[in-house]
Amino acid sequence: MRNSFALAAVSLMLAVPAIAQERSVEIVNQSGFTITNFYASTLGAADWQEDVLAGQAVGSGQTAMVNFADTGECTYSFRAVFDDGDEAIQDIDVCSVTSVTYN
């Protein structure tokens, strides 16, 4: 597991009315490696669902936007897979975080 990843540039969303909306989290890759696969599943899900990058890679120095429908769930498990075989798994509150940086 990648030991050097960190939550940096964590931005809090402004309070919004309780209406259905899409939530977005920017994935920032500053790791020096390419993110080849990225998964986001609700906390406690039995599997990782599908690769949200859909075959696209996120090179070091690049970003990708991951969108979530507002289903009332806030905490997701993120799994970033890097081209060197390492993985970073962390739980993220998508209701309050707008950016996650992998170092």
Secondary structure, 3 states (H helix, E strand, C coil): CCCCCCCCCCCECCCCCCCCCEEEEEEEECCCCCEEEEEEEECCCCCCCCCCCCCCCECCCCEEEEEEECCCCCEEEEEEEECCCCEEEEEEECCCECEEEEC
